[in-house]
Amino acid sequence: MLFEFGYKDFVDIVLVAAMLYYIYRLMKDSGSLNIFIGVLVFLIVWLMVSHLLDMKLLGSIFDKLISVGVLALIVLFQDEIRRFLLTLGTHKMLGNFVKLFTLRQENGKDEHKEMLPIVMACLSMGKQKVGALIVLERRIPMTDIVKTGEIIDATISQRLIENIFFKNSPLHDGAMVISNKRIEAAGCILPVSHNLNIPKELGLRHRAALGISQESDAVTIVVSEETGSISAAIKGEFRLRLSSEELERILTEEFDE
């Protein structure tokens, strides 16, 4: 046999495949899929030239590019790397998971009640065609986003949400951040997605919602000022034209994870 294939080699292949799939999903969500494919093609060409075809001159050039390319990749994908590290840093240990699961069993009904004022406020604002942008924090903290707005720190209330996004309110143009079952801040500034595949009829609020969903695990709700339709951005993808029942179901499923 040319080489021995053991269980360690199988685990190695599976881990590499899982890593490549995760990077693929990360690049796809952030709109950088073409860059990821280009990097893969470059690596394949480098392996063929340096190791299979054994071209000395061209191989040495590619080797130099690879050594410098690591720094270039860090610059190109700094947002994706930051998101990946934040995701790793916010994973709970087994003990915390057990504790969290116990709390959910005890307070599951209360958690669902927290979503109802949000859903009702979005439904009411949609009927009146009042634009709104609401970010619901999950595991990755929104500390940097909260700092860009005005601290509210109030109980979630349908009337308060509607008043904040009322057209004459000074905070209606920014985003509201909800964290730990409280309205943390309003008038916050979100990163805008540069994904070219976003439908042209969607405005700046939708781009901002997609942007924060690409950089974090937050669930972002958008109420269109032009059409009154309700949308949600989750993990770099849109859920468009939602009814109140669909929005409530999505929020319940996402925050039950």
SERO-4910 file (N, C-alpha, C, O; in steps of 0.05 Angstrom, whole numbers):
BEGIN
 pado doro    nc1    nc2    nc3   cac1   cac2   cac3    cc1    cc2    cc3    oc1    oc2    oc3
  Met    A     17    -24      0      0      0      0     17     25      0     39     26     12
  Leu    A      8     46    -14     23     71    -15     23     85     12     43     98     19
  Phe    A      0     84     26     -1     97     52    -22     82     69    -39     69     59
  Glu    A    -19     86     95    -38     74    114    -59     94    121    -53    117    126
  Phe    A    -84     85    122   -106    102    129   -119     92    155   -131     71    155
  Gly    A   -115    107    176   -125    100    202   -148    117    211   -157    135    197
  Tyr    A   -157    112    236   -180    128    246   -173    157    251   -190    175    249
  Lys    A   -147    162    256   -138    190    260   -140    205    234   -148    229    234
  Asp    A   -134    192    212   -136    205    186   -166    211    179   -172    232    168
  Phe    A   -183    193    187   -212    197    182   -222    221    199   -236    238    188
  Val    A   -214    222    224   -221    245    241   -210    271    230   -223    292    231
  Asp    A   -185    270    221   -172    293    209   -188    304    185   -193    328    183
  Ile    A   -196    286    168   -212    294    144   -239    306    152   -247    326    141
  Val    A   -252    293    171   -278    303    180   -276    331    192   -292    348    187
  Leu    A   -255    335    208   -252    361    221   -245    383    201   -256    405    203
  Val    A   -229    377    181   -223    396    160   -248    403    143   -253    426    137
  Ala    A   -263    382    137   -288    386    122   -307    403    138   -320    421    127
  Ala    A   -310    398    164   -328    414    181   -318    443    182   -335    461    181
  Met    A   -292    447    184   -281    474    185   -286    489    159   -294    512    160
  Leu    A   -282    476    137   -287    489    111   -316    495    107   -323    516     96
  Tyr    A   -334    477    116   -363    482    114   -371    506    131   -387    523    123
  Tyr    A   -360    508    156   -366    530    173   -356    557    161   -371    577    162
  Ile    A   -332    556    150   -321    581    137   -338    588    113   -344    612    108
  Tyr    A   -347    568     98   -365    573     75   -391    586     83   -399    606     71
  Arg    A   -403    576    105   -428    588    115   -423    617    124   -440    635    120
  Leu    A   -401    621    138   -394    647    148   -390    667    125   -400    690    127
  Met    A   -376    659    104   -371    676     81   -397    681     66   -402    703     56
  Lys    A   -414    661     64   -439    664     50   -457    684     64   -470    701     51
  Asp    A   -459    683     91   -475    701    106   -465    730    104   -481    748    105
  Ser    A   -439    733    102   -428    760    101   -425    771     73   -415    794     70
  Gly    A   -433    756     53   -431    765     26   -403    764     14   -397    777     -6
  Ser    A   -385    749     26   -357    747     17   -351    720      5   -328    711      5
  Leu    A   -371    706     -5   -368    679    -16   -349    678    -39   -333    660    -41
  Asn    A   -350    698    -57   -332    698    -80   -303    700    -72   -285    688    -85
  Ile    A   -297    716    -51   -269    718    -41   -260    691    -30   -238    682    -35
  Phe    A   -278    678    -15   -272    651     -4   -266    631    -26   -247    616    -24
  Ile    A   -282    631    -47   -277    613    -70   -250    619    -83   -235    601    -91
  Gly    A   -244    645    -86   -219    653    -98   -195    644    -82   -175    635    -93
  Val    A   -197    646    -55   -176    636    -38   -172    606    -41   -149    596    -42
  Leu    A   -194    591    -42   -192    562    -46   -179    555    -72   -162    537    -73
  Val    A   -187    568    -93   -174    563   -120   -144    568   -119   -128    553   -129
  Phe    A   -137    591   -106   -108    597   -103    -93    576    -88    -71    568    -96
  Leu    A   -105    566    -66    -92    545    -50    -89    519    -66    -68    505    -65
  Ile    A   -109    512    -82   -108    488    -99    -86    490   -120    -70    471   -124
  Val    A    -84    514   -133    -63    518   -153    -36    517   -140    -17    506   -151
  Trp    A    -33    529   -116     -8    528   -101      1    500    -95     24    493    -98
  Leu    A    -18    483    -86    -11    455    -80     -3    440   -105     16    424   -104
  Met    A    -16    445   -127     -9    431   -152     18    440   -161     35    423   -169
  Val    A     23    466   -161     49    476   -171     72    468   -153     93    459   -163
  Ser    A     69    470   -127     91    465   -109     96    436   -102    119    428    -99
  His    A     75    420   -101     78    393    -91     73    372   -112     88    352   -113
  Leu    A     54    376   -130     48    355   -150     66    359   -174     79    339   -183
  Leu    A     68    383   -185     84    388   -210    113    395   -203    130    393   -221
  Asp    A    118    402   -178    145    408   -169    159    429   -186    182    426   -195
  Met    A    145    451   -192    156    474   -207    171    492   -188    158    505   -171
  Lys    A    197    493   -190    214    507   -170    209    537   -170    203    548   -149
  Leu    A    211    550   -193    209    579   -194    181    589   -187    178    606   -170
  Leu    A    161    578   -201    133    586   -195    125    578   -167    110    593   -154
  Gly    A    135    555   -158    129    546   -131    140    565   -110    126    571    -90
  Ser    A    164    575   -114    176    594    -94    161    620    -94    158    632    -72
  Ile    A    151    629   -117    135    654   -118    109    650   -102    101    667    -87
  Phe    A     96    627   -107     71    621    -92     76    618    -62     59    626    -46
  Asp    A     99    607    -55    105    604    -26    108    631    -13     98    635     10
  Lys    A    120    650    -27    123    677    -16     95    690    -13     90    704      7
  Leu    A     78    686    -33     51    698    -32     35    686    -10     19    700      3
  Ile    A     39    660     -5     24    647     17     33    658     44     16    663     61
  Ser    A     59    663     48     68    673     73     58    701     79     52    708    102
  Val    A     56    718     58     45    745     61     15    744     62      2    761     74
  Gly    A      3    724     48    -26    723     45    -41    719     71    -64    727     73
  Val    A    -28    708     92    -41    704    118    -49    731    129    -71    735    139
  Leu    A    -30    751    128    -36    778    138    -58    791    121    -75    805    132
  Ala    A    -57    786     95    -78    798     77   -105    786     84   -125    801     83
  Leu    A   -107    761     90   -132    748     97   -143    759    123   -167    763    126
  Ile    A   -125    765    142   -134    776    168   -146    804    163   -167    811    175
  Val    A   -134    820    145   -145    846    139   -172    844    124   -191    858    130
  Leu    A   -173    826    105   -197    822     88   -221    812    105   -243    822    102
  Phe    A   -215    793    123   -237    780    137   -237    787    167   -244    770    184
  Gln    A   -229    811    174   -228    818    202   -255    817    216   -257    810    239
  Asp    A   -276    825    201   -303    824    213   -312    795    218   -323    789    239
  Glu    A   -306    778    198   -314    750    201   -298    736    223   -309    720    238
  Ile    A   -272    743    225   -255    731    247   -265    740    274   -267    725    293
  Arg    A   -272    766    276   -283    777    301   -309    763    309   -313    756    332
  Arg    A   -326    758    289   -351    745    295   -347    716    304   -360    706    322
  Phe    A   -328    702    291   -321    675    298   -311    673    326   -319    655    342
  Leu    A   -293    691    334   -281    691    361   -302    698    382   -302    687    404
  Leu    A   -320    717    375   -342    724    393   -360    700    398   -370    695    420
  Thr    A   -365    685    376   -383    661    379   -370    641    397   -383    629    414
  Leu    A   -343    636    394   -329    618    411   -329    627    440   -333    611    459
  Gly    A   -325    653    444   -322    664    471   -348    665    486   -348    666    511
  Thr    A   -371    664    472   -397    666    486   -410    638    489   -432    637    499
  His    A   -397    617    481   -409    590    486   -409    584    515   -389    589    530
  Lys    A   -430    573    525   -433    566    553   -421    539    560   -420    521    543
  Met    A   -411    537    584   -401    511    593   -424    493    600   -447    502    602
  Leu    A   -418    468    604   -439    448    609   -455    455    634   -480    452    634
  Gly    A   -442    465    655   -456    472    679   -476    495    674   -498    494    684
  Asn    A   -467    515    659   -484    538    653   -508    529    636   -530    539    638
  Phe    A   -502    509    618   -524    500    601   -545    486    617   -569    490    613
  Val    A   -536    469    637   -556    456    654   -572    476    670   -596    473    672
  Lys    A   -558    496    680   -572    517    695   -592    532    678   -614    538    686
  Leu    A   -583    539    653   -600    553    635   -625    536    627   -647    547    626
  Phe    A   -620    510    623   -642    493    616   -663    491    639   -687    491    634
  Thr    A   -653    490    663   -671    490    686   -687    515    688   -711    514    694
  Leu    A   -674    538    684   -688    563    685   -709    565    663   -731    576    668
  Arg    A   -703    555    640   -722    555    618   -747    539    624   -769    546    617
  Gln    A   -742    516    637   -765    499    645   -783    513    664   -807    510    663
  Glu    A   -771    529    682   -786    542    703   -800    568    692   -822    575    700
  Asn    A   -785    581    673   -795    608    665   -802    609    635   -803    630    624
  Gly    A   -806    586    622   -811    585    594   -835    601    585   -834    615    565
  Lys    A   -856    600    601   -880    615    594   -875    645    597   -885    661    580
  Asp    A   -860    653    617   -854    682    620   -837    692    597   -841    715    588
  Glu    A   -818    676    586   -802    684    564   -820    690    540   -815    710    526
  His    A   -840    674    535   -857    678    512   -874    703    516   -880    716    496
  Lys    A   -880    709    540   -896    733    545   -881    759    538   -892    779    531
  Glu    A   -854    757    541   -837    781    534   -838    787    505   -834    810    497
  Met    A   -844    767    488   -845    772    459   -871    785    450   -871    798    429
  Leu    A   -892    781    465   -918    791    456   -919    821    453   -930    830    432
  Pro    A   -909    838    472   -909    867    467   -894    875    442   -902    894    428
  Ile    A   -872    861    436   -856    867    412   -873    861    387   -873    877    368
  Val    A   -885    838    386   -901    830    363   -925    849    359   -930    857    337
  Met    A   -939    856    381   -962    873    379   -953    901    370   -968    914    355
  Ala    A   -930    911    380   -921    937    372   -914    938    342   -920    957    328
  Cys    A   -901    916    333   -894    915    304   -919    914    287   -920    927    266
  Leu    A   -939    899    296   -964    897    281   -978    924    280   -988    932    259
  Ser    A   -979    939    302   -991    965    303   -976    985    286   -988   1000    271
  Met    A   -949    985    287   -933   1003    271   -936    997    242   -935   1015    225
  Gly    A   -938    971    235   -942    963    207   -967    974    195   -968    983    173
  Lys    A   -989    973    211  -1015    984    201  -1014   1014    197  -1027   1024    179
  Gln    A   -998   1028    214   -995   1057    211   -972   1065    193   -968   1089    189
  Lys    A   -958   1046    183   -934   1051    166   -913   1068    180   -904   1088    169
  Val    A   -907   1060    204   -886   1073    220   -862   1055    219   -863   1032    227
  Gly    A   -839   1066    209   -815   1050    207   -803   1043    234   -804   1059    252
  Ala    A   -792   1019    236   -780   1011    261   -757    991    256   -757    977    236
  Leu    A   -738    991    274   -715    973    272   -708    963    300   -698    979    317
  Ile    A   -713    938    306   -710    927    333   -690    904    333   -694    885    318
  Val    A   -669    906    349   -649    885    352   -652    870    378   -652    882    399
  Leu    A   -656    844    376   -659    827    400   -633    812    405   -625    794    389
  Glu    A   -619    820    426   -593    808    432   -597    779    440   -616    771    454
  Arg    A   -577    762    432   -577    734    441   -552    729    456   -548    740    478
  Arg    A   -534    711    447   -510    705    462   -488    725    459   -473    731    478
  Ile    A   -484    736    435   -463    756    430   -472    783    440   -493    793    430
  Pro    A   -458    795    458   -467    821    470   -466    844    449   -449    845    431
  Met    A   -485    862    452   -488    885    435   -476    911    447   -486    933    442
  Thr    A   -455    908    464   -445    930    479   -436    953    461   -443    976    467
  Asp    A   -422    948    440   -412    969    422   -435    983    408   -434   1007    403
  Ile    A   -456    968    401   -479    980    388   -495    997    407   -503   1019    400
  Val    A   -498    988    432   -513   1003    452   -499   1030    457   -513   1050    462
  Lys    A   -473   1031    457   -458   1056    462   -464   1078    441   -460   1101    447
  Thr    A   -473   1070    417   -478   1090    396   -505   1103    400   -511   1123    385
  Gly    A   -522   1094    418   -549   1105    422   -553   1117    449   -534   1123    464
  Glu    A   -578   1120    456   -586   1131    482   -595   1108    501   -612   1092    493
  Ile    A   -585   1107    524   -592   1086    543   -621   1090    553   -628   1112    561
  Ile    A   -637   1069    551   -665   1070    560   -669   1054    586   -679   1064    605
  Asp    A   -660   1029    585   -661   1010    608   -690   1010    620   -694   1017    643
  Ala    A   -709   1002    603   -737   1001    612   -749    974    606   -739    959    590
  Thr    A   -771    969    620   -786    944    615   -798    945    587   -807    966    577
  Ile    A   -799    922    574   -810    920    548   -840    926    549   -855    913    563
  Ser    A   -848    945    533   -876    954    533   -884    961    504   -869    975    490
  Gln    A   -907    953    496   -917    959    469   -919    989    465   -911   1000    444
  Arg    A   -930   1003    484   -934   1032    481   -907   1047    480   -904   1066    465
  Leu    A   -888   1038    496   -861   1050    496   -847   1046    469   -835   1065    459
  Ile    A   -849   1022    459   -837   1017    432   -849   1034    411   -835   1046    395
  Glu    A   -876   1037    411   -889   1054    391   -882   1083    394   -879   1097    375
  Asn    A   -879   1092    419   -872   1120    424   -844   1126    415   -838   1148    404
  Ile    A   -825   1107    418   -798   1112    410   -796   1114    380   -780   1130    370
  Phe    A   -811   1098    366   -810   1098    336   -830   1117    324   -833   1118    299
  Phe    A   -845   1132    340   -863   1152    329   -847   1172    312   -825   1180    318
  Lys    A   -859   1181    290   -844   1197    270   -832   1222    281   -811   1231    271
  Asn    A   -844   1235    301   -833   1259    312   -814   1254    335   -803   1273    347
  Ser    A   -809   1229    342   -791   1223    364   -762   1226    355   -755   1219    333
  Pro    A   -745   1237    372   -716   1241    364   -701   1215    361   -679   1215    350
  Leu    A   -712   1193    371   -698   1167    369   -709   1149    348   -701   1126    346
  His    A   -728   1158    332   -742   1140    314   -725   1130    290   -731   1109    278
  Asp    A   -704   1145    284   -687   1138    260   -668   1115    266   -660   1100    248
  Gly    A   -660   1112    291   -640   1091    298   -653   1064    304   -677   1060    301
  Ala    A   -637   1046    315   -646   1020    322   -650   1018    352   -635   1030    368
  Met    A   -669   1002    360   -673    995    388   -660    969    395   -662    950    379
  Val    A   -646    967    417   -633    943    426   -647    932    450   -650    946    470
  Ile    A   -656    907    449   -669    894    471   -651    872    482   -642    854    467
  Ser    A   -644    874    507   -626    855    520   -636    847    547   -645    864    562
  Asn    A   -634    821    554   -642    811    580   -670    820    587   -675    828    610
  Lys    A   -688    818    568   -717    823    572   -722    853    580   -742    859    592
  Arg    A   -704    871    571   -708    899    576   -700    915    551   -683    906    535
  Ile    A   -712    938    547   -704    956    526   -679    970    535   -680    988    552
  Glu    A   -656    962    524   -630    972    533   -624   1000    523   -616   1017    538
  Ala    A   -629   1004    497   -622   1030    485   -638   1034    460   -650   1016    449
  Ala    A   -639   1059    450   -653   1067    426   -636   1088    411   -618   1100    422
  Gly    A   -642   1091    385   -627   1109    369   -599   1099    363   -581   1115    358
  Cys    A   -595   1073    363   -569   1061    359   -562   1059    329   -580   1058    312
  Ile    A   -536   1060    323   -527   1058    295   -517   1030    290   -501   1019    305
  Leu    A   -527   1018    268   -519    991    261   -501    990    236   -503   1008    220
  Pro    A   -484    970    234   -468    967    209   -486    960    186   -504    943    189
  Val    A   -481    971    163   -497    967    139   -485    945    122   -461    944    117
  Ser    A   -501    926    114   -492    904     96   -487    915     68   -502    931     58
  His    A   -466    905     56   -459    912     28   -465    889      9   -454    888    -13
  Asn    A   -482    871     18   -490    848      1   -505    858    -24   -525    872    -21
  Leu    A   -495    852    -47   -507    861    -72   -532    846    -80   -547    854    -98
  Asn    A   -538    825    -66   -562    809    -72   -587    818    -57   -608    806    -61
  Ile    A   -585    839    -41   -608    849    -27   -627    862    -48   -618    878    -64
  Pro    A   -653    854    -48   -672    866    -67   -672    897    -65   -670    908    -44
  Lys    A   -674    910    -88   -671    939    -90   -694    953    -76   -692    976    -68
  Glu    A   -717    940    -73   -740    953    -60   -736    955    -30   -751    969    -16
  Leu    A   -717    941    -19   -712    943     10   -693    966     16   -674    971      1
  Gly    A   -699    981     37   -685   1006     43   -662   1003     62   -652    981     67
  Leu    A   -654   1026     73   -630   1026     91   -635   1011    117   -617    998    127
  Arg    A   -660   1011    127   -666    996    152   -661    966    147   -649    953    165
  His    A   -669    956    124   -665    928    118   -635    921    115   -626    900    124
  Arg    A   -620    939    103   -591    935    100   -577    935    128   -559    919    132
  Ala    A   -586    953    145   -575    953    172   -582    928    188   -566    917    202
  Ala    A   -607    919    184   -616    894    198   -599    870    188   -591    854    205
  Leu    A   -594    869    162   -578    847    152   -550    849    161   -537    829    166
  Gly    A   -539    874    162   -512    878    171   -506    868    199   -486    854    203
  Ile    A   -524    874    218   -519    866    245   -524    835    248   -512    823    265
  Ser    A   -542    824    231   -546    795    232   -522    780    221   -519    756    227
  Gln    A   -506    793    204   -482    780    193   -459    781    213   -442    764    213
  Glu    A   -459    801    230   -437    805    249   -443    793    277   -425    792    294
  Ser    A   -467    785    282   -475    774    308   -496    753    304   -505    747    282
  Asp    A   -505    742    327   -527    722    326   -554    735    333   -573    721    340
  Ala    A   -555    761    333   -579    776    341   -602    771    320   -597    765    297
  Val    A   -626    773    330   -650    772    313   -660    801    310   -664    815    330
  Thr    A   -662    810    285   -669    838    280   -696    840    265   -700    827    245
  Ile    A   -714    856    276   -740    860    264   -741    887    250   -732    907    261
  Val    A   -753    887    226   -756    912    211   -785    916    204   -798    898    194
  Val    A   -795    941    209   -822    949    199   -817    970    178   -805    991    183
  Ser    A   -827    964    154   -822    982    131   -840   1007    133   -864   1005    138
  Glu    A   -828   1030    130   -843   1055    131   -859   1059    105   -879   1073    105
  Glu    A   -850   1047     83   -864   1050     57   -888   1032     54   -909   1040     45
  Thr    A   -884   1006     62   -905    987     57   -918    977     83   -940    966     82
  Gly    A   -906    981    106   -916    971    131   -911    942    136   -921    931    156
  Ser    A   -897    929    118   -892    900    121   -871    895    142   -854    912    147
  Ile    A   -873    871    155   -855    864    177   -835    843    166   -843    823    153
  Ser    A   -809    847    171   -789    828    163   -770    822    187   -770    837    206
  Ala    A   -755    801    184   -735    794    204   -710    785    191   -710    772    170
  Ala    A   -687    793    202   -661    785    192   -648    767    213   -643    775    236
  Ile    A   -641    742    205   -629    723    223   -607    708    209   -610    696    187
  Lys    A   -583    709    221   -559    695    210   -554    702    181   -548    685    165
  Gly    A   -557    728    174   -551    737    147   -572    731    127   -566    733    103
  Glu    A   -596    724    135   -617    718    116   -643    733    125   -648    738    148
  Phe    A   -659    740    105   -684    755    110   -708    735    111   -708    715     98
  Arg    A   -727    742    128   -753    730    128   -773    753    122   -778    769    140
  Leu    A   -783    755     99   -798    778     90   -828    774     92   -839    751     92
  Arg    A   -842    797     94   -871    798     95   -883    778    115   -898    759    107
  Leu    A   -876    782    140   -885    764    161   -912    773    173   -917    797    175
  Ser    A   -929    755    179   -953    761    195   -946    761    224   -924    753    232
  Ser    A   -964    771    241   -958    772    270   -954    744    281   -937    740    298
  Glu    A   -969    724    271   -966    696    280   -939    685    272   -925    672    288
  Glu    A   -930    691    247   -904    681    238   -881    694    254   -862    681    261
  Leu    A   -884    720    259   -863    734    275   -861    723    303   -839    718    313
  Glu    A   -884    718    316   -884    707    343   -872    679    343   -857    671    361
  Arg    A   -878    663    322   -867    636    321   -837    637    317   -822    621    329
  Ile    A   -827    654    300   -798    657    295   -783    665    320   -763    653    327
  Leu    A   -794    685    334   -781    694    359   -781    672    380   -761    668    394
  Thr    A   -803    657    382   -805    636    402   -784    614    395   -771    603    413
  Glu    A   -782    606    369   -764    585    361   -735    594    365   -718    579    375
  Glu    A   -728    619    357   -701    628    359   -691    630    388   -668    625    394
  Phe    A   -709    639    406   -700    643    434   -705    619    451   -701    620    475
  Asp    A   -715    597    439   -716    572    453   -691    555    449   -688    535    462
  Glu    A   -674    564    430   -649    548    424   -630    549    447   -609    537    446
***
